[in-house]
Amino acid sequence: MIQILLSIISGVAVGYAVRRSAFTKYVSRVIQIIILLLLFFLGVSVGSNKEVVNNFGAIGLDAFVIAALATLGSLIGARMVYKLFFESKKNDV
């Protein structure tokens, strides 16, 4: 855990130090490439695990249900926040 926090803090420090350099315009593209590589290697890891591949149907169904319910909960929460904080201001204008 300390490694993760140190990585974040050092990233913030480096970002602050080089915020005006030309390097920063490439940061978002580099992050996209790194995320794609991480997802690729995660797929390689899952694909090489026989237990995961053999139970993919059950795991996939569970993952779908969890993702669908999490998305539904997020939508309901966002709607509640909108009604509570923003809808009344919209009617005032």
TORPA-4810 file (N, C-alpha, C, O; in nm, 3 decimals):
<nodes>
NODE_1_0.082_-0.119_0.000_0.000_0.000_0.000_0.086_0.126_0.000_0.055_0.225_-0.067_M
NODE_2_0.194_0.122_0.075_0.282_0.238_0.081_0.346_0.266_-0.055_0.372_0.381_-0.090_I
NODE_3_0.371_0.159_-0.132_0.428_0.177_-0.266_0.331_0.252_-0.357_0.372_0.337_-0.437_Q
NODE_4_0.205_0.220_-0.345_0.104_0.286_-0.428_0.095_0.434_-0.391_0.093_0.520_-0.479_I
NODE_5_0.088_0.463_-0.262_0.081_0.603_-0.218_0.205_0.681_-0.259_0.194_0.795_-0.303_L
NODE_6_0.323_0.620_-0.244_0.446_0.688_-0.286_0.448_0.712_-0.437_0.497_0.815_-0.483_L
NODE_7_0.396_0.616_-0.514_0.390_0.634_-0.659_0.300_0.751_-0.696_0.334_0.831_-0.782_S
NODE_8_0.186_0.760_-0.630_0.093_0.870_-0.659_0.155_1.004_-0.619_0.150_1.100_-0.695_I
NODE_9_0.212_1.009_-0.500_0.272_1.134_-0.453_0.388_1.177_-0.541_0.401_1.295_-0.573_I
NODE_10_0.472_1.081_-0.581_0.584_1.118_-0.668_0.534_1.161_-0.806_0.593_1.250_-0.868_S
NODE_11_0.427_1.098_-0.855_0.369_1.139_-0.982_0.315_1.281_-0.978_0.331_1.358_-1.072_G
NODE_12_0.249_1.314_-0.868_0.199_1.450_-0.851_0.314_1.550_-0.847_0.307_1.657_-0.907_V
NODE_13_0.422_1.514_-0.775_0.538_1.604_-0.765_0.603_1.624_-0.901_0.636_1.737_-0.938_A
NODE_14_0.621_1.517_-0.976_0.681_1.529_-1.110_0.588_1.608_-1.202_0.634_1.693_-1.278_V
NODE_15_0.459_1.580_-1.195_0.363_1.654_-1.277_0.364_1.802_-1.247_0.354_1.885_-1.338_G
NODE_16_0.375_1.835_-1.120_0.381_1.976_-1.082_0.509_2.041_-1.133_0.509_2.156_-1.176_Y
NODE_17_0.619_1.966_-1.127_0.748_2.021_-1.169_0.755_2.044_-1.320_0.818_2.140_-1.364_A
NODE_18_0.693_1.958_-1.399_0.703_1.968_-1.545_0.574_2.017_-1.610_0.554_1.997_-1.729_V
NODE_19_0.488_2.081_-1.534_0.357_2.118_-1.587_0.362_2.216_-1.703_0.266_2.224_-1.780_R
NODE_20_0.469_2.289_-1.717_0.478_2.387_-1.827_0.564_2.338_-1.944_0.586_2.413_-2.039_R
NODE_21_0.612_2.216_-1.936_0.697_2.166_-2.045_0.612_2.104_-2.156_0.494_2.077_-2.138_S
NODE_22_0.675_2.081_-2.270_0.606_2.022_-2.385_0.573_1.875_-2.362_0.488_1.818_-2.431_A
NODE_23_0.640_1.814_-2.266_0.619_1.673_-2.234_0.474_1.644_-2.194_0.422_1.537_-2.223_F
NODE_24_0.409_1.739_-2.129_0.276_1.714_-2.073_0.169_1.692_-2.179_0.066_1.631_-2.149_T
NODE_25_0.190_1.738_-2.301_0.088_1.716_-2.403_0.082_1.571_-2.448_-0.015_1.530_-2.512_K
NODE_26_0.184_1.491_-2.417_0.187_1.350_-2.454_0.141_1.257_-2.341_0.127_1.137_-2.362_Y
NODE_27_0.119_1.311_-2.224_0.090_1.228_-2.108_-0.039_1.149_-2.126_-0.041_1.030_-2.095_V
NODE_28_-0.146_1.210_-2.175_-0.273_1.138_-2.188_-0.261_1.023_-2.288_-0.321_0.918_-2.268_S
NODE_29_-0.187_1.043_-2.395_-0.169_0.935_-2.494_-0.087_0.821_-2.435_-0.118_0.704_-2.458_R
NODE_30_0.017_0.854_-2.359_0.099_0.751_-2.294_0.015_0.673_-2.194_0.028_0.551_-2.185_V
NODE_31_-0.071_0.741_-2.119_-0.158_0.674_-2.023_-0.253_0.579_-2.094_-0.275_0.467_-2.047_I
NODE_32_-0.309_0.621_-2.206_-0.398_0.533_-2.283_-0.327_0.407_-2.329_-0.381_0.297_-2.318_Q
NODE_33_-0.205_0.421_-2.378_-0.128_0.306_-2.424_-0.097_0.213_-2.308_-0.107_0.091_-2.323_I
NODE_34_-0.058_0.269_-2.194_-0.026_0.186_-2.077_-0.150_0.111_-2.029_-0.140_-0.006_-1.993_I
NODE_35_-0.265_0.176_-2.027_-0.388_0.110_-1.984_-0.424_-0.004_-2.080_-0.464_-0.111_-2.037_I
NODE_36_-0.408_0.020_-2.210_-0.434_-0.087_-2.307_-0.339_-0.205_-2.288_-0.381_-0.321_-2.298_L
NODE_37_-0.214_-0.177_-2.260_-0.119_-0.285_-2.233_-0.155_-0.361_-2.105_-0.147_-0.484_-2.102_L
NODE_38_-0.195_-0.289_-2.001_-0.237_-0.356_-1.878_-0.358_-0.445_-1.901_-0.363_-0.557_-1.850_L
NODE_39_-0.456_-0.396_-1.978_-0.573_-0.478_-2.009_-0.536_-0.600_-2.092_-0.589_-0.709_-2.071_L
NODE_40_-0.444_-0.582_-2.187_-0.398_-0.694_-2.268_-0.334_-0.802_-2.182_-0.366_-0.920_-2.195_F
NODE_41_-0.243_-0.761_-2.093_-0.175_-0.859_-2.008_-0.270_-0.921_-1.905_-0.250_-1.035_-1.864_F
NODE_42_-0.372_-0.848_-1.863_-0.474_-0.906_-1.778_-0.549_-1.014_-1.854_-0.578_-1.120_-1.798_L
NODE_43_-0.581_-0.989_-1.979_-0.646_-1.090_-2.063_-0.558_-1.212_-2.083_-0.607_-1.325_-2.081_G
NODE_44_-0.429_-1.192_-2.103_-0.336_-1.304_-2.117_-0.335_-1.386_-1.988_-0.335_-1.509_-1.993_V
NODE_45_-0.333_-1.319_-1.875_-0.333_-1.388_-1.746_-0.461_-1.469_-1.726_-0.456_-1.583_-1.682_S
NODE_46_-0.575_-1.409_-1.758_-0.703_-1.481_-1.744_-0.710_-1.598_-1.842_-0.754_-1.707_-1.807_V
NODE_47_-0.667_-1.575_-1.964_-0.672_-1.680_-2.065_-0.581_-1.797_-2.036_-0.609_-1.909_-2.080_G
NODE_48_-0.473_-1.776_-1.964_-0.381_-1.884_-1.933_-0.421_-1.961_-1.807_-0.361_-2.064_-1.777_S
NODE_49_-0.520_-1.914_-1.733_-0.566_-1.979_-1.612_-0.678_-2.078_-1.649_-0.788_-2.036_-1.684_N
NODE_50_-0.650_-2.208_-1.641_-0.746_-2.311_-1.683_-0.872_-2.308_-1.598_-0.982_-2.330_-1.649_K
NODE_51_-0.858_-2.282_-1.469_-0.975_-2.281_-1.381_-1.071_-2.169_-1.418_-1.193_-2.189_-1.418_E
NODE_52_-1.017_-2.053_-1.449_-1.101_-1.940_-1.489_-1.169_-1.970_-1.622_-1.288_-1.943_-1.638_V
NODE_53_-1.095_-2.024_-1.717_-1.151_-2.052_-1.849_-1.261_-2.158_-1.840_-1.363_-2.147_-1.907_V
NODE_54_-1.240_-2.262_-1.757_-1.341_-2.367_-1.743_-1.469_-2.318_-1.676_-1.576_-2.371_-1.704_N
NODE_55_-1.459_-2.219_-1.590_-1.575_-2.166_-1.520_-1.618_-2.030_-1.574_-1.685_-1.953_-1.505_N
NODE_56_-1.579_-2.000_-1.697_-1.603_-1.868_-1.753_-1.751_-1.834_-1.761_-1.789_-1.718_-1.739_F
NODE_57_-1.837_-1.932_-1.791_-1.981_-1.906_-1.799_-2.038_-1.858_-1.668_-2.111_-1.759_-1.665_G
NODE_58_-2.007_-1.927_-1.560_-2.058_-1.889_-1.429_-1.997_-1.757_-1.383_-2.067_-1.671_-1.330_A
NODE_59_-1.867_-1.743_-1.403_-1.800_-1.619_-1.362_-1.853_-1.502_-1.445_-1.877_-1.394_-1.391_I
NODE_60_-1.872_-1.522_-1.573_-1.922_-1.417_-1.661_-2.062_-1.372_-1.622_-2.091_-1.253_-1.625_G
NODE_61_-2.149_-1.468_-1.586_-2.284_-1.433_-1.545_-2.281_-1.352_-1.416_-2.351_-1.251_-1.404_L
NODE_62_-2.201_-1.397_-1.320_-2.189_-1.322_-1.194_-2.136_-1.181_-1.220_-2.186_-1.084_-1.164_D
NODE_63_-2.035_-1.171_-1.303_-1.976_-1.041_-1.334_-2.077_-0.951_-1.403_-2.084_-0.831_-1.374_A
NODE_64_-2.157_-1.007_-1.494_-2.259_-0.928_-1.562_-2.364_-0.876_-1.465_-2.403_-0.760_-1.471_F
NODE_65_-2.410_-0.963_-1.375_-2.511_-0.921_-1.277_-2.456_-0.811_-1.187_-2.524_-0.712_-1.163_V
NODE_66_-2.333_-0.829_-1.138_-2.273_-0.727_-1.052_-2.256_-0.596_-1.127_-2.288_-0.490_-1.073_I
NODE_67_-2.208_-0.601_-1.250_-2.188_-0.479_-1.329_-2.321_-0.410_-1.359_-2.331_-0.288_-1.351_A
NODE_68_-2.423_-0.489_-1.394_-2.553_-0.431_-1.425_-2.615_-0.365_-1.302_-2.668_-0.254_-1.311_A
NODE_69_-2.607_-0.431_-1.188_-2.664_-0.372_-1.066_-2.585_-0.250_-1.020_-2.643_-0.154_-0.971_L
NODE_70_-2.453_-0.253_-1.035_-2.371_-0.137_-1.000_-2.405_-0.018_-1.089_-2.414_0.095_-1.042_A
NODE_71_-2.424_-0.043_-1.217_-2.461_0.063_-1.311_-2.599_0.119_-1.277_-2.619_0.240_-1.277_T
NODE_72_-2.693_0.030_-1.248_-2.827_0.074_-1.209_-2.822_0.157_-1.082_-2.888_0.261_-1.073_L
NODE_73_-2.746_0.113_-0.984_-2.732_0.190_-0.860_-2.670_0.326_-0.884_-2.711_0.424_-0.822_G
NODE_74_-2.571_0.333_-0.972_-2.507_0.461_-1.005_-2.606_0.556_-1.073_-2.609_0.675_-1.045_S
NODE_75_-2.686_0.502_-1.163_-2.786_0.584_-1.231_-2.891_0.637_-1.134_-2.929_0.754_-1.141_L
NODE_76_-2.937_0.552_-1.044_-3.035_0.595_-0.944_-2.975_0.701_-0.853_-3.039_0.802_-0.823_I
NODE_77_-2.851_0.678_-0.808_-2.783_0.775_-0.723_-2.762_0.908_-0.794_-2.782_1.014_-0.734_G
NODE_78_-2.720_0.904_-0.920_-2.699_1.027_-0.996_-2.830_1.103_-1.014_-2.832_1.226_-1.007_A
NODE_79_-2.937_1.032_-1.038_-3.068_1.096_-1.054_-3.111_1.163_-0.924_-3.165_1.274_-0.925_R
NODE_80_-3.087_1.095_-0.811_-3.122_1.152_-0.681_-3.041_1.279_-0.654_-3.096_1.379_-0.607_M
NODE_81_-2.912_1.274_-0.682_-2.827_1.392_-0.661_-2.871_1.506_-0.751_-2.877_1.621_-0.707_V
NODE_82_-2.904_1.475_-0.876_-2.950_1.579_-0.968_-3.077_1.645_-0.916_-3.086_1.767_-0.913_Y
NODE_83_-3.175_1.563_-0.875_-3.301_1.619_-0.825_-3.278_1.700_-0.698_-3.340_1.805_-0.680_K
NODE_84_-3.191_1.652_-0.611_-3.170_1.717_-0.482_-3.094_1.849_-0.495_-3.129_1.947_-0.429_L
NODE_85_-2.990_1.851_-0.578_-2.902_1.967_-0.581_-2.916_2.058_-0.703_-2.887_2.177_-0.694_F
NODE_86_-2.961_2.005_-0.815_-2.957_2.084_-0.938_-3.094_2.119_-0.995_-3.109_2.224_-1.057_F
NODE_87_-3.193_2.035_-0.974_-3.322_2.060_-1.035_-3.390_2.183_-0.975_-3.454_2.260_-1.048_E
NODE_88_-3.378_2.203_-0.845_-3.441_2.320_-0.784_-3.375_2.449_-0.832_-3.443_2.550_-0.847_S
NODE_89_-3.244_2.447_-0.856_-3.174_2.566_-0.907_-3.216_2.596_-1.051_-3.222_2.713_-1.091_K
NODE_90_-3.246_2.492_-1.127_-3.288_2.511_-1.265_-3.422_2.582_-1.270_-3.443_2.668_-1.356_K
NODE_91_-3.512_2.550_-1.180_-3.644_2.615_-1.176_-3.638_2.758_-1.125_-3.725_2.839_-1.156_N
NODE_92_-3.535_2.791_-1.046_-3.519_2.926_-0.993_-3.479_3.026_-1.100_-3.508_3.145_-1.086_D
NODE_93_-3.414_2.981_-1.204_-3.361_3.072_-1.307_-3.467_3.118_-1.401_-3.438_3.195_-1.492_V
</nodes>
